[in-house]
């Protein structure tokens, strides 16, 4: 049987009362309120509990569309509850529909929109919730929602650029690794039997490849367990404070890839902080939220150092410069923004610039990886093939 939540005002006047009833239809709720001499304000079926075990089931694109539509409705003068009701009905994503229905229920129960959204961390991030809270406090919710949608779109585009740059080399090396395993397990043993029956001495490269094949055939399970143990151990190490700091520092220090990571981190940091500051979120809270979204422990520590500096009455730029993570141009522009009072605009300009820099870094990464992949594949696969043909050449020379 469905559960209905209601809010109603006493006929004699007074404060609005809220409650829940376990009945079969809305009409029974109205009948109950009539008997209690209450005037109904809203009656709504409480959303049924639905569990999602594999993440939120809501993509960034779904949240962007919801945010833009929500902003348009609020800007057009529609009440908050009515806007959420319309969005809950027309949203195609079932997980997001259930989330909006839950938010609507909480808002009708007296919660603020930001508090209601804060209960759904997998859909609405801390940054999202804080910006909505600032919009509610300042009476500019529609403007804040439009800024949020723009921010989410640009941030999602940045992430997709980086992931896209990793797909091509990842696929190539995976295919190459599979080809090497197949050669060692199925092709090399055939050559080994042929050479053994011929009784000829084997050159050193050929013997090395045959030894590798024999080892893999005998201990393939140990190789698999070792690979899994390495990945699990690396992940466990990364979960520790020291491990995260060491690995993230190594990542930033890598040629080409480290430059891409640095530029994408700067773009994300400046756009996030600029969006928060321009939306009315305090600089201290904005820096804390931005640090959590940095995606790199070294960047996180540098941002939190800036927060501590601000709390102590100093500037943001000084600790950023001392960290050595942020380029001098970024530090100088942030310093100018602080002095002129236009920090949010300056951060947005930096973010736009570094979005273009990320594009250039992605192109540079792909340009550098292509010759590296060719060399690696040529040395590994080509070397194995040549090693297996060396004894054949010796056999041919002996016959002649």
C-alpha positions, 0 to 999 in steps of 0.5 A: 500500500502506498504512503502519502505525505501531506501538509495541511493548515488547521481551519481555525488558523495556525501553523502548517502541520505535516504527516504521513498516511498509509492508505490506498489513494489520495482521496482517503488522505483528503477524507482524513484531513476533512475529518480532522478539520484540516485544509490540505496544502499538498498531498503527495505519494512518498517515493518508493525505495529503490536501491542502486548497487552499481553507482548512481546510474546518473551521468554528468550529461543527465545532471547538466540537462536537469540543471539547465531545465531547472534554471529555465523554470525557476527563471520563468517564475515557476515555483520550486516545488512545481518545477521539481514535480515537472522534472521528476515526471519528464526525466527519462533516467529512472535513477535521476527521476527517483532522486528528484522525487526524493528531493521534492519530498524533502523540500515539501517536508520543509528542508531547503533545496541544498539540504535535500540535494545533499542527501544524494552525494552520488548525484549532486556533488559537494560543489553542486550543493554548496553553490545551490545553497549560495543561490538560495541565500542570495536569491539568485538560484536560476543564475547559479544553476546556469553557472553550474550547468556550464561548469559541469559541461566544461569539466566533463569535456576536460575529463573526456579529453584526458580519457580519450588520450589514454584509450588509443595507447591502452588498446594498442599495448593491450593487443600487443601484450595479448599477441606476445602471450599467444606467441609464447604459449602456442607459436614458440613451442612449435618452433622449439620442437622443430629445433629440438628434432633438428639437433642444432645449437640455438643462438642466444636470442632464440634460447632466451625466447624459448626460456621465456616460453617455457617459463610462461607455460609452466608458471602462467598461474604465478604470472597471473597471481603476481600481476593481480597482487601487484595491482592490488598492492599498488592500489592499497599503497595509493590509499595511504597518505604517503603512497598517494603523495609519492605516486601523484608526485611521480605522475606529475614528474613524468615527461609529457604525461605529467605536463598534461596532468598539471595543466588539467589540474590547473584548469580544474582548480581555477574553474572550480574556484572561480565558479564557487567564488562568483556564486557567493561561496566564501573563499575558505569554503571554496578552497576546501571544496576545490582541494577535494576535486583536485584529483591529485594529492600534490595539488590538494596539499597546495590548495589546502596550504592556500586555505591555511594562508587565507585563514591566517590573513595572508594571500592565496598566491604565496603558498601556491608559489611555494608549492612549485606545482602551479606555473608562475603565470598562474600564480601571478594572475591569481595575485593580480586578481586578489589585489584588484578584487576580480579574483573570480574573473581572473580564475575564469580567464586562467581556466579558459586558457588552460582548457586550450593548453590541455588540448595542445598537451593531449596532441603532444602526448599522442604525437609522442606515444605513436613513435614510442609504440612503434619502437616498442612493438617493433623491438618486442614482437619483431625481436621475437620473430627474428629470434625464432628465424635465426636457427632456420637461417643457420640450418639453410646455410648448413644445407648449402 
